[in-house]
Amino acid sequence: MSFDFNNIVNGLSSIGTLIAAFFSYKATKQAGYAVDIAKETAKEDRERANLSLLVEELVNLSERCNSSIGKDSHVIPDLYKIIEMATAVTIAREAIDSTSINPDKKNQLKLIFRRRLRPGVISEIARANSLCNVPSAFTNDVLRKQYSDAQKFLEVNNPLHLVEPRVQR
């Protein structure tokens, strides 16, 4: 078995091809890692943007709640003000509940919303003074259900137990 010059050149060429294939494989694998990292980063960016939009929405909803407060720091005893406040709290609860984030972040969002509420809103949800003083509001089953749900959502201390509404689903 003799090796001539062509055999040596062919052998070196084969080795060079193997080395090139190996580096091509490594480069492809690295590119795959880069794509995976880019996808993960894009996903995190989308989640951050969605969370930012949710926080902005919660701020706006808290302002809607706070607009129901009169000069005496209590909720204005008017059916439409009560409905506005209760609906804003309900929308905030539904917005937080519908997200696919972990429970700790949901609790943080709930705290952000609650901190932005004026004390009169929390007091009204807990004691339902305006709700009880406006007959057309208190007889509204949906409104009483919203208050009851808001008491649980905002975790108010010693809430007034409202008569269970007859809401049909």
C-alpha positions in Angstrom: 0.0 0.0 0.0 1.7 3.1 -1.1 0.6 6.7 -0.7 1.2 9.0 -3.5 0.7 12.7 -3.7 -3.0 12.5 -4.8 -3.9 10.2 -1.9 -2.4 12.7 0.5 -4.2 15.6 -1.1 -7.5 13.7 -1.1 -7.0 12.7 2.6 -6.2 16.3 3.6 -9.2 17.5 1.6 -11.5 15.1 3.4 -10.2 16.2 6.7 -10.7 19.8 5.7 -14.3 19.0 4.7 -14.9 17.3 8.0 -13.5 20.3 9.9 -15.6 22.7 7.8 -18.7 20.6 8.4 -18.0 20.6 12.1 -17.7 24.4 12.3 -20.8 24.7 10.1 -22.7 22.6 12.5 -21.4 24.6 15.5 -22.3 27.9 13.7 -25.8 26.6 13.0 -26.3 25.5 16.6 -25.1 28.9 17.8 -27.5 30.6 15.5 -30.3 28.4 16.9 -29.4 29.5 20.4 -29.5 33.1 19.3 -32.9 32.6 17.7 -34.2 31.0 20.9 -32.8 33.9 23.0 -34.4 36.4 20.6 -37.8 34.7 20.9 -37.6 34.6 24.7 -36.6 38.3 24.8 -39.5 39.2 22.5 -41.9 37.2 24.6 -40.6 39.0 27.8 -40.9 42.3 26.0 -44.5 41.5 25.1 -45.3 40.5 28.6 -43.8 43.7 30.0 -45.7 45.8 27.5 -49.0 44.0 28.4 -48.3 44.4 32.1 -47.6 48.1 31.5 -50.9 48.5 29.6 -52.7 46.7 32.4 -51.2 49.0 35.1 -52.2 52.0 33.0 -55.7 50.6 32.7 -55.8 50.1 36.5 -54.7 53.6 37.1 -57.5 54.9 34.8 -60.1 52.6 36.6 -59.0 53.9 40.0 -59.5 57.4 38.8 -63.0 56.5 37.6 -63.7 55.2 41.1 -62.2 58.3 42.7 -64.4 60.5 40.6 -67.4 59.3 42.6 -66.0 60.9 45.8 -67.5 64.2 46.9 -66.0 67.1 48.8 -66.7 65.4 52.1 -64.5 62.4 51.0 -67.5 60.1 50.8 -69.1 58.6 47.7 -71.7 60.9 46.3 -75.1 59.2 47.1 -76.2 59.2 43.5 -77.2 56.0 41.5 -74.9 56.9 38.6 -71.9 57.7 40.8 -72.4 54.4 42.6 -72.7 52.4 39.4 -69.6 54.1 38.0 -67.5 53.2 41.0 -68.8 49.6 41.3 -68.3 49.0 37.6 -64.8 50.4 37.6 -63.9 48.0 40.5 -65.5 45.1 38.7 -63.6 45.9 35.5 -60.3 46.1 37.4 -61.0 42.8 39.1 -61.8 41.1 35.8 -58.8 42.6 34.1 -56.5 41.3 36.8 -58.2 37.9 36.9 -58.1 37.4 33.1 -54.3 37.8 32.9 -52.1 34.8 32.7 -49.5 36.0 35.1 -48.5 34.3 38.3 -50.6 34.9 41.5 -47.9 37.0 43.2 -47.9 39.5 40.3 -51.8 39.5 40.4 -51.6 40.4 44.1 -49.1 43.2 43.3 -51.5 44.6 40.6 -54.4 44.4 43.1 -52.3 46.4 45.6 -51.4 49.0 43.0 -55.1 49.4 42.2 -56.1 49.6 45.9 -53.3 52.1 46.8 -54.6 54.5 44.2 -58.2 54.4 45.5 -59.2 57.2 47.9 -60.2 56.0 51.4 -63.8 57.0 50.7 -64.0 54.3 48.0 -62.7 51.6 50.3 -65.0 52.7 53.0 -68.0 52.7 50.7 -67.2 49.2 49.4 -66.8 48.0 53.0 -69.9 49.7 54.6 -72.1 50.4 51.5 -73.4 53.7 53.0 -74.3 55.3 49.7 -75.6 52.0 48.3 -78.0 51.6 51.3 -79.1 55.3 51.2 -80.1 55.3 47.5 -83.1 53.0 47.2 -82.9 52.5 43.5 -79.2 51.4 44.0 -79.8 49.0 46.9 -82.6 47.2 45.1 -80.4 46.6 42.1 -79.2 43.0 42.3 -76.3 43.4 39.9 -75.0 46.4 41.9 -75.2 44.5 45.2 -73.4 41.6 43.6 -70.7 44.0 42.3 -70.3 45.4 45.9 -70.0 41.9 47.3 -67.4 40.9 44.8 -65.5 44.1 45.3 -65.4 43.5 49.1 -63.7 40.2 48.4 -61.4 41.6 45.7 -60.3 44.6 47.8 -60.1 42.4 50.9 -61.8 45.0 53.1 -61.9 44.6 56.9 -65.2 43.8 58.5 -67.4 44.3 55.4 -71.1 44.8 55.7 -72.8 41.6 54.6 -75.1 42.5 51.8 -78.2 40.5 51.1 -77.4 37.9 48.5 -78.6 39.2 45.2 -80.8 37.1 42.9 -78.5 37.5 39.9 -79.1 34.7 37.3 -76.2 33.6 35.1 
